[in-house]
Amino acid sequence: MHEKILIVDDGKNICEILEFNLSNEGYKVECAYSAEEAMQKLTSDYSLILLDVMMGGISGYKMAELLRNENNSIPIIFLTAKDTENDMLMGFSVGADDYISKPFSIKEVVARVKALLKRSEAMQKNSEPSVKKNQMVFDDVIINFDTKELVIGEEIIPLTRTEFEIITLLASNPSRVFEREDIIDNIWKDAPYITERTVDVHVRRLRKKMGDRASLIISRPGYGYRFNDPVK
């Protein structure tokens, strides 16, 4: 195992605990005690960031936003005491791939790290060969597997890794209603701590980004979600 993880938290005790346990799992781990320090340390050989939200100076939210604006797609897991739905929406909107509330168990953090790294590796290898020209087209909506982008009209819609995986799953099976548990099994199959609420937050944010085309994703109360192919 050669994955390198950057822990960003102004709490040195938390950093030490996480560093010790993740190192024991075989990861290479480094710590930064502010977003400013992290931005200086961050290089392309890091595989994942564990990022605190509330820090002096640049916040974790702002750091994630800066990275995504630079087209840096490194997986980010937020560690935070802010755990309302609005906080989760904020985290996912600035590009987080996962969100863990404090206080947390070390086992949960390790499980989430392993699952996200596995998903990241699988997505990089997956070229979707069954989809002609590596894209799906629905009227003026294009899901491009080469660039991992959603295009609506002439506008490129920036999606997080998880949002892209969700819309790909739904669009690949437009006649099927996916229960929340089905989505969890497909997107977070190796993460034991994902809840149905997490699915709803991601889908809500995805639909918001899609604007006038949000109706492509239909909610079926009591069941789940399905893709509404405009051609059918």
C-alpha positions as CSV (number, residue, x, y, z in Angstrom):
1,M,0.0,0.0,0.0
2,H,1.5,3.3,-1.2
3,E,-1.3,5.8,-0.8
4,K,-0.3,9.0,0.8
5,I,-2.7,10.9,3.0
6,L,-2.6,14.6,4.2
7,I,-4.3,15.3,7.5
8,V,-5.3,19.0,7.9
9,D,-6.5,19.9,11.3
10,D,-5.4,22.6,13.8
11,G,-5.9,20.1,16.7
12,K,-2.6,18.5,17.1
13,N,-4.0,15.7,19.3
14,I,-6.5,14.7,16.6
15,C,-3.7,14.8,14.0
16,E,-1.5,12.5,16.1
17,I,-4.3,10.0,16.7
18,L,-5.2,9.9,13.0
19,E,-1.6,9.7,11.9
20,F,-0.8,6.8,14.3
21,N,-3.8,4.8,13.2
22,L,-3.6,5.4,9.5
23,S,0.1,4.7,9.5
24,N,-0.7,1.4,11.2
25,E,-3.0,0.6,8.3
26,G,0.0,1.0,5.9
27,Y,-0.6,4.5,4.6
28,K,2.0,7.2,4.3
29,V,0.7,10.1,6.4
30,E,1.6,13.7,6.9
31,C,0.0,16.5,8.9
32,A,-0.7,20.2,8.4
33,Y,-2.1,22.4,11.1
34,S,-3.7,25.0,8.8
35,A,-5.1,25.2,5.3
36,E,-2.2,27.6,4.4
37,E,0.4,25.0,5.4
38,A,-1.5,22.2,3.7
39,M,-1.6,24.2,0.4
40,Q,2.1,24.5,0.5
41,K,2.6,20.8,1.3
42,L,0.1,19.4,-1.2
43,T,1.7,17.7,-4.2
44,S,0.4,15.3,-6.8
45,D,1.6,12.3,-4.9
46,Y,-1.1,12.6,-2.2
47,S,-4.0,10.3,-2.7
48,L,-6.5,11.8,-0.2
49,I,-7.0,14.7,2.2
50,L,-8.7,14.5,5.6
51,L,-9.8,18.1,6.2
52,D,-11.1,19.9,9.2
53,V,-13.7,22.5,8.5
54,M,-13.2,25.1,11.3
55,M,-9.7,26.4,11.4
56,G,-8.1,29.8,11.9
57,G,-7.3,31.6,8.6
58,I,-8.6,29.7,5.6
59,S,-11.4,27.3,6.5
60,G,-11.6,23.8,5.2
61,Y,-14.6,24.7,3.0
62,K,-12.5,27.5,1.4
63,M,-9.5,25.2,0.9
64,A,-11.7,22.6,-0.8
65,E,-13.2,25.2,-3.0
66,L,-9.8,26.6,-4.0
67,L,-8.6,23.1,-4.9
68,R,-11.7,22.3,-7.0
69,N,-11.5,25.7,-8.8
70,E,-7.9,24.7,-9.8
71,N,-9.4,21.4,-11.2
72,N,-7.6,19.4,-8.5
73,S,-9.8,16.3,-8.1
74,I,-8.0,14.7,-5.1
75,P,-10.5,13.0,-2.8
76,I,-11.5,15.0,0.2
77,I,-13.1,13.8,3.5
78,F,-14.3,16.6,5.8
79,L,-13.9,16.1,9.5
80,T,-16.1,18.5,11.4
81,A,-18.3,19.1,14.4
82,K,-20.8,20.8,12.1
83,D,-23.3,18.1,11.2
84,T,-26.6,19.7,10.2
85,E,-28.0,19.0,6.7
86,N,-27.0,22.5,5.6
87,D,-23.4,21.9,6.7
88,M,-23.4,18.6,4.7
89,L,-24.7,20.4,1.7
90,M,-22.1,23.1,2.0
91,G,-19.4,20.5,2.2
92,F,-20.5,18.6,-0.8
93,S,-21.1,21.8,-2.8
94,V,-17.5,22.8,-2.4
95,G,-16.3,19.5,-3.6
96,A,-16.1,17.1,-0.6
97,D,-16.3,13.4,-1.4
98,D,-17.3,12.4,2.1
99,Y,-18.2,14.0,5.4
100,I,-17.5,12.6,8.9
101,S,-18.9,14.3,12.0
102,K,-16.9,14.8,15.2
103,P,-16.6,13.0,17.5
104,F,-15.9,10.1,15.3
105,S,-14.5,6.6,15.8
106,I,-11.2,5.7,14.4
107,K,-12.7,2.6,12.8
108,E,-15.2,4.7,11.0
109,V,-12.5,7.0,9.6
110,V,-10.3,4.1,8.5
111,A,-13.3,2.5,6.8
112,R,-14.2,5.7,5.0
113,V,-10.7,6.3,3.9
114,K,-10.3,2.7,2.5
115,A,-13.7,2.9,0.7
116,L,-13.0,6.3,-0.9
117,L,-9.5,5.3,-2.1
118,K,-11.0,2.1,-3.6
119,R,-13.7,4.1,-5.4
120,S,-11.2,6.6,-6.6
121,E,-8.9,3.9,-8.0
122,A,-11.9,2.1,-9.7
123,M,-13.1,5.3,-11.3
124,Q,-9.7,6.1,-12.8
125,K,-9.6,2.6,-14.3
126,N,-13.2,2.6,-15.6
127,S,-13.5,3.8,-19.1
128,E,-17.1,2.6,-19.5
129,P,-16.4,0.5,-22.6
130,S,-20.1,-0.5,-23.0
131,V,-21.1,3.2,-23.7
132,K,-20.5,4.2,-27.3
133,K,-18.0,7.0,-27.7
134,N,-17.6,7.0,-23.9
135,Q,-20.6,9.2,-23.4
136,M,-24.3,9.1,-22.9
137,V,-26.5,11.7,-24.6
138,F,-30.0,12.7,-23.4
139,D,-31.3,15.6,-25.6
140,D,-29.0,18.5,-24.7
141,V,-27.4,16.7,-21.7
142,I,-24.2,14.8,-22.1
143,I,-22.5,12.6,-19.6
144,N,-18.8,12.3,-20.7
145,F,-16.8,9.4,-19.3
146,D,-13.5,10.6,-20.7
147,T,-13.6,14.0,-19.0
148,K,-15.8,12.9,-16.1
149,E,-18.1,15.9,-16.9
150,L,-21.7,16.7,-17.2
151,V,-22.5,19.0,-20.0
152,I,-25.9,20.8,-20.4
153,G,-26.2,22.7,-23.6
154,E,-22.9,24.4,-23.9
155,E,-22.3,24.6,-20.2
156,I,-20.0,22.3,-18.3
157,I,-21.5,21.5,-14.9
158,P,-18.8,20.8,-12.2
159,L,-19.7,17.6,-10.3
160,T,-17.9,16.0,-7.4
161,R,-16.8,12.4,-7.9
162,T,-19.8,11.1,-6.0
163,E,-22.3,13.2,-7.9
164,F,-20.9,12.0,-11.2
165,E,-21.1,8.4,-10.0
166,I,-24.8,8.8,-9.0
167,I,-26.0,10.4,-12.2
168,T,-24.1,7.7,-14.2
169,L,-25.7,5.0,-12.2
170,L,-29.2,6.4,-12.7
171,A,-28.7,7.3,-16.3
172,S,-27.3,3.8,-17.2
173,N,-30.6,2.3,-16.0
174,P,-33.3,4.9,-16.9
175,S,-36.2,2.4,-16.5
176,R,-35.3,1.4,-13.0
177,V,-36.2,3.0,-9.7
178,F,-33.2,2.8,-7.4
179,E,-33.9,2.6,-3.7
180,R,-31.5,4.5,-1.5
181,E,-30.0,1.2,-0.3
182,D,-29.4,0.3,-4.0
183,I,-27.5,3.5,-4.5
184,I,-25.5,3.0,-1.3
185,D,-24.6,-0.6,-2.4
186,N,-23.4,0.7,-5.8
187,I,-21.6,3.9,-4.9
188,W,-20.5,3.3,-1.3
189,K,-20.4,-0.5,-1.3
190,D,-17.4,-0.7,1.0
191,A,-18.4,2.1,3.4
192,P,-20.4,0.8,6.4
193,Y,-21.4,4.2,7.8
194,I,-23.3,5.7,4.9
195,T,-27.0,6.5,5.6
196,E,-30.0,7.1,3.4
197,R,-29.8,10.8,4.4
198,T,-26.4,11.0,2.8
199,V,-27.9,9.8,-0.5
200,D,-30.6,12.4,-0.3
201,V,-28.1,15.2,0.3
202,H,-26.0,14.2,-2.7
203,V,-29.0,13.9,-5.0
204,R,-30.5,17.2,-3.8
205,R,-27.2,19.0,-4.5
206,L,-26.9,17.3,-7.9
207,R,-30.3,18.3,-9.0
208,K,-29.6,21.9,-7.9
209,K,-26.5,22.0,-10.1
210,M,-28.6,20.7,-13.0
211,G,-30.9,23.7,-12.9
212,D,-33.7,23.5,-15.5
213,R,-32.7,19.9,-16.2
214,A,-33.1,18.8,-12.6
215,S,-36.3,17.0,-13.7
216,L,-34.1,14.3,-15.3
217,I,-33.8,12.9,-11.8
218,I,-37.2,11.9,-10.4
219,S,-37.9,11.2,-6.8
220,R,-40.3,8.4,-6.1
221,P,-41.6,8.9,-2.5
222,G,-41.3,5.8,-0.5
223,Y,-39.0,4.2,-3.1
224,G,-36.0,6.2,-4.3
225,Y,-34.8,7.8,-7.5
226,R,-34.8,7.1,-11.2
227,F,-33.5,8.8,-14.3
228,N,-36.2,10.4,-16.6
229,D,-35.0,9.8,-20.1
230,P,-36.6,12.6,-22.2
231,V,-36.5,10.4,-25.3
232,K,-38.7,7.7,-23.8
